């Protein structure tokens, strides 16, 4: 595990402890990637991946916390919805720009 992943893991653990108790006990893999968006959440019944862009290395700590909190909100939404609704909304997320905007707004609430 590289030093950046360790930093992200510490933030994830602290946020779950303070704000996302429903995610306690869930193994969330953290992976770095190079791409357009700053981060992403991949949630399936078998694995959960928090994808963080390598450019996030240059973010301030507060920016990293905000990004990771946002992505954990996606995990929380998926968990509350259940498998069928979560998979359906995940598909719609990629197919519909309007649904994607609505979904991103839901993570703010």
PEDA-V213332 format. One record per helix or strand of 2 or more residues. SS is the DSSP state (@ for helix, = for strand). FROM is the first residue (numbers start at 0). LEN is the number of residues. If there is no record, write none. Layout:
ss=SS from=FROM len=LEN
ss=SS from=FROM len=LEN
This chain:
ss=@ from=2 len=17
ss=@ from=20 len=3
ss== from=27 len=6
ss== from=38 len=5
ss== from=47 len=6
ss=@ from=53 len=5
ss=@ from=60 len=21
ss=@ from=82 len=13
ss=@ from=96 len=10
